[in-house]
């Protein structure tokens, strides 16, 4: 004999199960725009069937079904796509930082333009060309002074901005270190909470979503690998363990990341920041310093015209091996130490030997280069003549109108300076090579970033197709579960009516 009240139990189970399904659907709809949320679904299973109750095996064919139950509420998540996302995300982080750094470098150097360094250098050489027209003119000398100040100011400003960019990257590394350390602590705490909740037999779906979102954020900052154990996520960076279960293994500081750079730290935003600071920005600072140092003091060959009078005590070696001193009887090609070295071979308007034209600090040339203070105070101390004479009163004077020395300095524009051993070129050539290199590196970094962005978006799109909430699908589920709930309620009403007839309507005949 079958159970009299079995139908009520079956209807009740259906009501409870579909109520849970409707609640889960509402939860999905509510979190449509929640970052990191994973769609959840109720797992329906048929309740364990029963045979008819009796002292011995029933002769009634089949088993009596007991309706529906749900075994749990599960996240719809694909681990393979999560792993892909982490791997692509870390490369995106690195190239984003590199592209951003090179873009800032392009803004700092600001070439080609009418206001950049190259234009001020061109103005500097042009002012010397003007001085050759009238080397005794105060107006022309002031022009050289002001154009020199404009050039040194541009170099100082550019070098300062490059150093500031390097400092900004260092500060950002500190900010990222704090964020990474905070995320690792949160993951460890979530590991502990998830272990506790799931140890009681429940699925900690929302807590797992929070943990996965933190891991996604972390994967863009540093290269991590994630493995799931019974105790939770174990996170490593290279060979370094960061989180094991409910324990954060390291204290992430800027010093820790600097030490890990190039070893355990292989990619990600932090890797990109350190690489940008120590390799990219530093290389342009060094090249700018090299250009300035070469122009000011690196060996360069000049041809001194006949009748050039070298200052007392100055002895040079010509390229043909001969010794050059005193007054030249013929033109000689010699090697001088940059513009400063050449300027010291000339004479100012008072007949004194020229002082170094520029002043700067070794190792920080571009940031500290400036016009010699004596020339700033008095433009007539600028050396523009190559001969002197003694007048009737015994005073040493320069030959008026002599422009040969100014021509030598103006001619340095087209001279090849030695930048490194075996590498020579004009100042303009060297600066153009810097701009060309910057343009190519910036273009490559932007291309790599764009390609990586496409890959990340592709993987994320696939993840969302699996784990994301579709309002159309949820509304369809809601209608389906609602009809099932209403049908179960109707079935319970039917069973109630049947039992009412059995209990209150049977056995009353003849009363």
C-alpha positions in Angstrom: 0.0 0.0 0.0 1.4 3.4 -1.0 1.8 6.3 1.5 -1.3 8.3 2.1 0.6 11.5 2.7 3.5 10.9 0.2 2.0 13.3 -2.3 2.2 16.2 0.2 5.9 15.5 0.8 6.6 15.4 -2.9 4.8 18.7 -3.5 6.6 20.3 -0.5 10.0 19.3 -1.8 9.2 20.7 -5.2 8.1 24.0 -3.6 11.3 24.3 -1.5 13.6 23.4 -4.4 12.0 25.8 -6.9 11.9 28.5 -4.2 15.7 28.1 -3.8 16.0 28.2 -7.6 14.0 31.4 -7.8 16.1 32.9 -5.0 19.3 32.1 -6.8 17.9 33.6 -10.0 17.1 36.8 -8.1 20.6 36.8 -6.7 22.1 36.5 -10.2 20.0 39.3 -11.5 20.9 41.5 -8.5 24.6 41.0 -9.2 24.5 41.5 -13.0 26.9 44.5 -12.7 29.0 43.3 -9.7 32.7 43.0 -10.6 34.0 39.5 -10.4 30.6 37.9 -9.8 30.1 34.4 -11.1 26.7 33.1 -12.2 25.2 30.6 -9.8 22.8 27.7 -10.5 20.8 25.3 -8.4 21.7 21.6 -8.9 18.4 19.6 -9.2 18.5 15.9 -8.3 15.7 13.4 -8.0 15.0 12.4 -4.4 15.8 8.9 -3.4 12.8 6.7 -4.4 11.1 4.3 -2.0 9.5 0.9 -2.4 6.0 0.4 -1.0 6.0 -0.2 2.7 5.3 -3.8 3.8 6.5 -6.7 5.9 8.0 -8.2 2.8 8.9 -7.1 -0.6 5.9 -5.5 -2.3 4.4 -7.0 -5.4 3.6 -3.5 -6.7 5.8 -2.9 -9.7 8.4 -0.1 -9.6 9.5 2.3 -6.9 7.7 5.2 -5.6 9.4 8.5 -6.6 9.9 11.1 -3.9 10.1 14.3 -6.0 13.0 16.7 -6.4 15.7 18.0 -4.2 18.7 20.3 -4.8 22.2 19.1 -3.9 23.8 22.5 -3.8 24.1 26.0 -5.3 27.2 26.0 -7.6 29.2 28.6 -9.4 29.5 28.2 -13.2 33.3 28.7 -13.6 35.9 27.2 -15.9 39.4 26.9 -14.3 41.2 26.7 -17.7 39.9 30.2 -18.7 40.9 31.5 -15.3 44.5 30.3 -15.7 44.6 31.8 -19.2 43.4 35.1 -18.0 46.1 35.2 -15.3 48.8 34.4 -17.8 47.7 37.0 -20.3 47.0 39.7 -17.7 50.5 39.8 -16.3 52.0 40.5 -19.7 49.4 43.2 -20.3 50.4 44.9 -17.0 54.1 45.0 -18.1 53.5 46.4 -21.6 50.9 48.9 -20.3 53.5 50.4 -18.0 56.2 50.4 -20.7 53.9 52.0 -23.2 52.8 54.7 -20.7 56.4 55.4 -19.7 57.6 55.8 -23.3 54.6 58.0 -24.1 55.6 60.3 -21.1 59.1 60.3 -22.4 57.9 61.5 -25.8 56.0 64.3 -24.1 59.0 65.3 -22.0 61.5 65.4 -25.0 58.7 66.9 -27.2 60.3 66.2 -30.6 59.9 67.1 -33.3 58.6 70.5 -32.4 59.3 74.2 -32.6 59.9 74.4 -28.9 62.1 71.4 -28.2 65.7 70.8 -27.4 66.7 70.5 -31.1 65.3 73.9 -31.9 67.3 75.5 -29.0 70.5 73.8 -30.1 69.9 75.0 -33.6 69.4 78.5 -32.2 72.7 78.2 -30.3 74.7 77.4 -33.4 72.9 80.1 -35.4 73.8 82.7 -32.8 77.5 81.9 -33.2 77.0 82.2 -37.0 75.6 85.7 -36.4 78.6 86.6 -34.2 81.0 85.8 -37.1 79.4 88.8 -38.9 80.5 91.2 -36.3 82.5 89.6 -33.4 83.0 92.9 -31.6 79.2 93.7 -31.5 77.7 93.6 -28.0 74.3 92.9 -29.6 75.6 89.7 -31.3 77.3 88.7 -28.1 74.1 89.1 -26.1 72.4 87.0 -28.7 74.9 84.2 -28.2 74.4 84.5 -24.4 70.6 84.4 -24.5 70.5 81.5 -27.0 72.9 79.6 -24.8 70.8 80.2 -21.8 67.7 79.0 -23.7 69.6 75.8 -24.7 70.9 75.1 -21.2 67.5 75.8 -19.7 65.9 73.4 -22.1 68.4 70.7 -21.3 68.1 71.3 -17.6 64.3 71.2 -17.7 64.3 68.0 -19.8 66.8 66.3 -17.5 64.9 67.3 -14.4 61.6 66.0 -15.9 63.3 62.7 -16.7 64.6 62.4 -13.2 61.1 63.3 -11.9 59.7 60.5 -14.0 62.2 58.1 -12.5 61.2 59.2 -9.0 57.5 58.8 -9.9 58.1 55.2 -11.0 59.9 54.6 -7.7 56.9 56.0 -5.7 54.5 53.9 -7.8 56.5 50.8 -7.0 55.9 51.6 -3.3 52.2 52.0 -3.9 52.0 48.7 -5.7 54.0 47.0 -3.0 51.4 48.1 -0.4 48.5 47.0 -2.6 50.1 43.6 -3.3 50.7 43.1 0.4 47.1 44.0 1.3 45.7 41.7 -1.4 47.8 38.8 -0.2 46.5 39.3 3.3 42.9 39.4 2.1 43.4 36.2 0.1 44.8 34.5 3.2 41.8 35.6 5.3 39.4 34.5 2.6 41.1 31.1 2.4 40.4 30.6 6.1 36.8 31.8 5.8 36.1 29.6 2.8 37.7 26.6 4.5 35.5 27.2 7.6 32.2 27.6 5.6 32.8 24.7 3.2 33.8 22.5 6.1 30.2 22.8 7.3 29.0 21.4 3.9 28.1 24.7 2.2 29.4 26.2 -1.0 31.1 29.6 -0.3 30.3 30.9 -3.7 30.3 34.7 -3.0 33.5 34.4 -0.9 35.2 32.5 -3.8 34.2 35.3 -6.2 35.8 37.8 -3.9 39.0 35.8 -3.8 39.1 35.2 -7.5 38.6 39.0 -8.1 41.6 39.7 -5.9 43.7 37.2 -7.7 42.7 38.8 -11.0 43.9 42.2 -9.8 47.1 40.7 -8.4 47.9 38.9 -11.7 48.2 42.3 -13.4 50.7 43.6 -10.9 53.1 40.6 -10.6 53.6 37.2 -12.3 51.8 34.7 -10.0 50.8 31.1 -10.2 47.8 29.8 -8.3 47.1 26.3 -7.2 44.1 25.3 -5.1 44.6 23.0 -2.1 42.2 21.8 0.6 43.2 24.8 2.7 42.6 27.3 -0.1 44.7 29.0 -2.8 48.5 28.7 -2.7 50.0 31.7 -4.5 53.6 31.8 -5.7 55.7 34.3 -7.7 58.4 32.3 -9.5 60.0 30.2 -6.7 58.8 32.5 -4.0 55.7 31.4 -1.9 53.4 34.4 -1.2 50.4 32.7 0.4 49.8 29.2 1.7 46.3 28.5 3.1 45.5 31.1 5.7 49.0 32.3 6.0 50.7 35.2 4.2 54.3 34.0 3.7 56.1 37.3 3.0 55.9 41.0 3.8 55.9 42.7 0.4 57.8 45.9 0.5 59.5 47.9 -2.3 62.8 46.4 -1.2 61.4 42.9 -1.5 60.2 43.6 -5.1 63.5 45.3 -6.1 65.3 42.2 -4.9 62.9 39.9 -6.7 63.3 41.8 -10.0 64.8 39.7 -12.7 64.6 36.6 -10.6 61.2 35.6 -9.3 59.6 38.8 -10.6 59.6 38.4 -14.4 56.6 40.4 -15.7 53.6 42.4 -14.6 53.1 46.1 -13.7 55.8 46.2 -11.0 58.3 44.5 -13.4 57.4 47.1 -16.0 57.9 49.9 -13.5 61.4 48.8 -12.4 62.4 48.1 -16.0 61.1 51.5 -17.1 62.9 53.3 -14.4 66.3 51.4 -14.5 66.5 50.7 -18.2 64.3 52.9 -20.3 64.3 56.2 -18.5 67.9 55.8 -17.3 69.1 55.1 -20.8 67.6 58.4 -22.1 69.1 60.3 -19.1 72.5 58.7 -19.9 72.2 59.5 -23.6 71.2 63.1 -22.9 74.2 63.4 -20.5 76.5 61.8 -23.2 75.3 64.3 -25.8 75.9 67.3 -23.5 79.3 66.0 -22.3 80.4 65.2 -25.8 79.5 68.7 -27.1 81.2 70.3 -24.1 84.4 68.3 -23.6 84.7 65.2 -25.9 87.5 65.1 -28.5 86.7 66.7 -31.8 89.0 67.7 -34.7 89.2 71.4 -35.8 91.4 73.1 -38.3 93.2 76.1 -36.9 93.9 78.7 -39.6 97.4 80.2 -40.2 98.3 83.1 -37.9 96.3 81.6 -35.1 98.0 82.6 -31.8 97.7 79.9 -29.2 97.6 81.2 -25.6 100.8 81.1 -23.6 101.7 77.6 -22.3 99.3 75.8 -24.6 100.8 73.0 -26.7 98.7 70.8 -29.0 99.5 67.8 -31.1 98.3 67.9 -34.7 96.7 64.9 -36.4 99.9 64.6 -38.5 101.9 64.2 -35.3 103.6 67.6 -35.2 103.6 69.8 -32.1 101.6 73.0 -32.3 102.4 76.0 -30.1 102.7 79.8 -30.3 101.6 81.4 -33.6 100.8 79.0 -36.4 102.6 79.6 -39.7 100.2 77.3 -41.5 96.8 75.8 -40.8 96.8 72.8 -38.6 94.2 70.2 -37.8 94.2 69.4 -34.1 92.0 67.6 -31.6 90.4 69.7 -28.9 88.2 68.7 -26.0 84.8 69.9 -27.2 83.5 73.4 -27.3 85.1 74.2 -23.9 88.5 73.1 -25.1 88.1 75.2 -28.3 86.8 78.3 -26.4 89.9 78.2 -24.2 92.1 78.6 -27.3 90.6 82.0 -28.1 90.7 85.5 -26.6 88.1 87.8 -25.2 87.7 91.5 -26.0 90.3 92.3 -23.3 92.9 90.0 -24.8 92.6 87.4 -22.1 92.5 83.6 -22.7 89.0 82.3 -23.0 87.6 80.5 -20.0 85.5 77.2 -20.3 82.3 78.3 -22.1 80.1 75.9 -20.1 80.0 74.7 -16.5 78.5 71.4 -15.4 78.7 68.6 -12.9 80.2 65.3 -14.1 77.7 62.5 -14.3 74.8 64.9 -14.3 75.7 67.0 -17.3 72.3 67.7 -18.8 70.7 68.7 -15.5 73.5 71.0 -14.4 75.0 72.5 -17.6 75.0 76.3 -17.7 76.9 79.2 -19.2 80.1 80.2 -17.4 79.2 82.8 -14.8 81.9 85.2 -16.0 80.2 85.3 -19.5 76.8 85.8 -17.8 78.2 88.8 -16.0 80.1 90.2 -18.9 79.5 89.1 -22.5 82.9 90.7 -23.6 84.6 87.8 -21.8 83.3 85.6 -24.5 86.2 84.4 -26.7 85.7 85.2 -30.4 89.2 86.1 -31.6 92.2 84.0 -32.4 94.9 86.7 -32.4 96.2 89.4 -30.1 98.7 92.2 -30.4 100.4 94.7 -28.0 99.6 98.4 -28.7 101.9 101.3 -28.4 101.2 101.6 -24.6 102.2 98.0 -24.1 98.6 96.7 -23.6 97.6 93.4 -25.0 94.6 93.6 -27.2 92.7 91.4 -29.7 92.6 92.1 -33.4 89.4 94.0 -34.0 86.9 92.4 -36.4 88.7 89.0 -36.4 86.0 86.4 -36.9 88.0 83.3 -37.6 87.7 81.9 -34.1 83.9 82.5 -34.0 83.8 80.7 -37.3 85.6 77.7 -35.7 83.0 77.5 -32.9 80.1 77.9 -35.3 81.6 75.2 -37.4 81.4 72.7 -34.6 77.7 72.3 -35.6 78.9 70.0 -38.4 81.8 68.4 -36.6 81.8 64.8 -35.5 82.2 64.5 -31.7 83.3 61.2 -30.1 80.4 59.9 -27.9 81.8 56.5 -27.1 84.8 54.6 -28.3 84.3 54.2 -32.1 81.0 56.1 -32.1 81.2 59.6 -33.6 78.7 62.0 -35.1 77.4 65.6 -35.0 75.3 66.8 -32.1 72.3 66.9 -34.4 72.9 63.4 -35.6 73.2 62.1 -32.1 70.0 63.8 -30.9 68.1 62.6 -33.9 69.2 59.1 -33.1 67.7 59.5 -29.6 64.4 60.7 -31.1 64.4 57.9 -33.6 65.0 55.3 -30.9 62.3 56.7 -28.7 59.8 56.7 -31.5 60.5 53.1 -32.5 60.5 51.9 -28.8 57.2 53.7 -28.2 55.6 52.3 -31.3 56.7 48.8 -30.4 55.5 49.1 -26.8 52.1 50.4 -27.9 51.8 47.5 -30.5 52.6 44.9 -27.8 50.2 46.5 -25.4 47.4 46.6 -28.0 48.0 42.9 -29.0 48.0 41.9 -25.3 44.9 43.8 -24.7 43.1 41.9 -27.5 44.2 38.6 -25.9 43.0 39.6 -22.5 39.7 40.8 -23.8 39.2 37.6 -25.8 39.8 35.4 -22.7 37.6 37.6 -20.6 34.9 37.5 -23.2 35.1 33.7 -23.1 35.0 33.7 -19.3 31.9 36.0 -19.3 30.2 33.7 -21.8 30.6 30.9 -19.3 30.4 32.7 -15.9 28.6 36.0 -16.7 25.0 36.7 -15.9 22.7 36.9 -18.9 19.5 38.8 -18.0 17.6 37.1 -20.9 18.6 33.7 -19.6 17.8 34.6 -16.0 14.3 35.9 -16.9 13.6 32.7 -18.8 14.7 30.7 -15.8 12.6 32.8 -13.5 9.5 32.1 -15.6 10.3 28.4 -15.8 10.9 28.1 -12.0 7.8 30.2 -11.3 5.6 27.9 -13.3 7.1 24.9 -11.6 6.5 26.4 -8.2 2.9 27.2 -9.1 2.4 23.7 -10.4 3.8 22.3 -7.2 1.5 24.5 -5.2 -1.4 23.3 -7.3 -0.4 19.7 -6.7 -0.3 20.3 -3.0 -3.8 21.8 -3.1 -5.0 18.8 -5.0 -3.5 16.4 -2.5 -5.1 18.5 0.3 -8.5 18.1 -1.3 -8.0 14.4 -1.8 -7.1 13.9 1.9 -10.0 16.1 3.0 -12.3 13.8 1.1 -10.6 10.7 2.6 -10.6 12.0 6.1 -13.8 13.9 6.3 -16.0 12.3 3.6 -15.3 8.6 3.8 -17.1 6.3 6.3 -20.1 8.6 6.9 -22.6 6.6 4.9 -25.6 5.7 6.9 -25.0 8.1 9.7 
